[in-house]
Amino acid sequence: METRRLDLFHLTNLEVFKNLRQGLFSAELPAQLTDLIITIHEVTATGSPMHNYALELLTIADIQLSEIKSRMMLNQVNEALASAFNTAHSYVSRKLQSLSAMTGFTPETGVPDIKSTLRWRKPKSHFAHLCHAIKVGGCIMDDDSFSELVRNMAAALNLDVTVHYVNNIISSLKSKDSSKSVTEFLDGLKKGVEEDVQRRLDNEDDRA
């Protein structure tokens, strides 16, 4: 019984999972994630002794990767490490879906891709200001990942922008040498809302 339990946790007992669970992100993480992908390929191969319960292995791995992502650990790493993590997680999810289709089992994996026809028309720097305001304004949970916020909002608005760029823009706003207003874009939004409300009030007065 103990051997069966250890086999089921074969993937999540790998060093990469131990480091991820502890929030230990290092330069070795991309290589460890690559090793995870190779291990998954070996485990799911037809001749593998673990092939018969590869579905359970992948399900457990997917649950743990999703939990790590939901705890917003990705905001602690740079763009390259976050990309490596997401690549590994996508591989796990796709393998899981492939095996599920063959066995007739359909687990819920990941978050559906955001599909939108919206288009951001302002400068990318203004998008960075908006993301920053949402985070510091307490609009999302304290333990939510800022990186995930940026990626999801950029996807929803079909905007080609990286978390690294957004962080750089925010850092420049906080620089003592910056001559730019840190609230210029937000002030513009406030003015637009006030003018719209006033127009509505004026129209109501005209109809009275």
C-alpha positions in Angstrom: 0.0 0.0 0.0 2.9 2.4 0.8 4.6 1.6 -2.5 1.3 2.5 -4.3 1.1 5.8 -2.5 4.7 6.7 -3.3 4.1 5.8 -7.0 1.1 8.0 -7.2 3.2 10.9 -5.9 6.1 10.1 -8.2 5.8 13.4 -10.1 5.1 15.7 -7.1 7.9 14.2 -5.1 10.4 15.5 -7.6 12.8 18.3 -6.5 11.1 20.9 -8.6 7.8 20.5 -6.8 9.5 20.6 -3.4 11.1 23.9 -4.3 7.9 25.4 -5.8 5.9 24.5 -2.7 8.4 26.3 -0.6 8.6 29.3 -2.9 12.3 28.6 -3.7 12.8 30.0 -7.2 16.4 29.8 -8.5 18.3 29.8 -11.8 17.9 26.0 -11.8 14.1 26.1 -12.0 13.8 26.2 -15.8 16.1 23.1 -16.1 14.1 21.3 -13.3 10.8 22.1 -15.1 12.3 20.7 -18.3 13.2 17.5 -16.4 9.6 17.4 -15.2 8.4 17.5 -18.8 10.8 14.7 -19.8 9.7 12.6 -16.8 6.0 13.0 -17.7 6.8 11.9 -21.3 8.6 8.8 -19.9 5.8 8.1 -17.4 3.0 8.3 -20.1 4.9 6.3 -22.7 3.1 3.1 -23.7 5.8 0.8 -22.3 6.1 2.6 -19.0 5.4 0.6 -15.9 3.5 3.6 -14.6 1.4 4.0 -17.8 -1.7 2.4 -16.2 -2.0 5.1 -13.6 -0.4 8.0 -15.5 -3.8 9.7 -15.3 -3.7 9.8 -11.5 -0.1 11.1 -11.6 -1.0 13.9 -13.9 -4.1 14.8 -12.0 -2.2 15.2 -8.8 0.5 17.2 -10.6 -2.0 19.5 -12.2 -3.8 20.1 -8.9 -0.5 21.1 -7.2 0.7 23.3 -10.1 -2.7 25.1 -10.1 -2.5 25.6 -6.3 1.0 27.0 -6.6 -0.2 29.4 -9.3 -3.3 30.4 -7.3 -1.1 31.3 -4.3 0.5 33.9 -6.5 4.1 32.7 -6.2 4.7 33.7 -9.8 4.9 37.3 -8.8 8.2 36.5 -7.1 10.0 35.4 -10.2 11.1 37.1 -13.4 9.4 36.7 -16.8 11.7 33.8 -17.9 11.0 31.7 -14.8 7.2 32.4 -15.0 7.3 31.4 -18.7 9.0 28.1 -17.8 6.5 27.4 -15.1 3.5 28.1 -17.4 5.1 26.0 -20.2 5.4 23.0 -17.8 1.9 23.5 -16.5 0.5 23.7 -20.0 2.3 20.4 -20.9 0.8 18.7 -17.8 -2.7 20.0 -18.7 -2.5 18.9 -22.3 -1.2 15.4 -21.4 -3.9 15.1 -18.9 -6.6 16.1 -21.4 -5.1 13.7 -24.0 -5.2 10.7 -21.6 -8.6 11.7 -20.3 -10.0 11.7 -23.8 -8.7 8.1 -24.3 -10.1 6.9 -21.0 -13.4 8.8 -21.1 -12.5 10.7 -18.0 -12.9 14.5 -18.3 -11.3 16.4 -15.4 -11.5 20.2 -15.0 -8.1 21.5 -15.8 -6.9 25.1 -15.6 -8.7 28.3 -16.4 -10.3 28.7 -19.9 -8.5 31.0 -22.3 -9.7 34.5 -22.4 -11.3 35.3 -25.8 -12.2 38.9 -26.4 -12.6 41.3 -29.2 -11.8 44.3 -27.0 -8.8 46.5 -28.0 -6.8 48.8 -25.8 -6.4 52.2 -27.5 -4.4 54.1 -25.0 -0.6 54.0 -24.6 0.8 50.8 -23.0 2.2 52.9 -20.1 -1.4 53.9 -19.2 -2.3 50.2 -19.1 0.5 49.8 -16.6 -0.8 52.7 -14.5 -4.3 51.1 -14.4 -2.9 47.7 -13.4 -0.9 49.3 -10.6 -4.0 51.3 -9.4 -6.1 48.1 -9.3 -3.5 46.3 -7.2 -2.7 49.1 -4.7 -6.3 50.2 -4.5 -7.2 46.9 -2.9 -9.4 45.7 -5.8 -7.9 42.2 -5.7 -7.0 39.9 -2.8 -3.7 40.7 -1.1 -2.3 37.3 -2.0 -3.3 37.5 -5.7 -0.5 37.7 -8.2 0.1 41.0 -9.8 1.7 39.1 -12.7 -1.5 37.1 -13.2 -3.5 40.4 -13.1 -1.4 41.9 -15.8 -1.4 38.8 -18.0 -5.2 38.3 -17.8 -6.0 42.0 -18.4 -3.6 42.1 -21.3 -5.3 39.0 -22.8 -8.8 40.4 -22.3 -7.8 43.6 -24.0 -5.7 41.9 -26.7 -2.7 44.0 -25.7 0.8 42.8 -26.4 2.6 43.7 -23.2 4.8 41.9 -20.8 4.8 41.9 -17.0 8.4 43.0 -17.1 7.4 46.1 -19.1 4.6 46.9 -16.7 6.9 46.6 -13.7 9.5 48.9 -15.3 6.8 51.5 -15.9 5.7 51.4 -12.3 9.3 51.5 -11.1 9.9 54.6 -13.2 6.9 56.3 -11.6 8.4 55.7 -8.2 11.7 57.1 -9.2 12.6 60.4 -7.5 14.1 61.6 -10.8 10.9 61.1 -12.7 9.2 64.3 -13.9 6.0 62.5 -15.0 2.8 62.7 -13.1 2.1 59.4 -11.4 -1.7 59.9 -11.7 -2.0 61.6 -15.1 -3.9 58.7 -16.7 -6.1 58.1 -13.6 -6.8 61.9 -13.4 -8.0 61.7 -17.0 -10.3 58.8 -16.1 -11.7 60.7 -13.2 -12.3 63.8 -15.3 -14.1 61.7 -18.0 -16.4 60.1 -15.4 -17.2 63.5 -13.8 -18.0 65.0 -17.2 -20.2 62.1 -18.2 -22.2 62.3 -15.0 -22.6 66.1 -15.4 -23.9 65.6 -19.0 -26.4 63.1 -17.8 -27.6 65.5 -15.1 -27.8 68.4 -17.6 -29.9 66.2 -20.0 -32.3 65.3 -17.1 -32.7 69.0 -16.3 -33.4 69.8 -20.0 -36.1 67.2 -20.0 -37.7 68.4 -16.8 
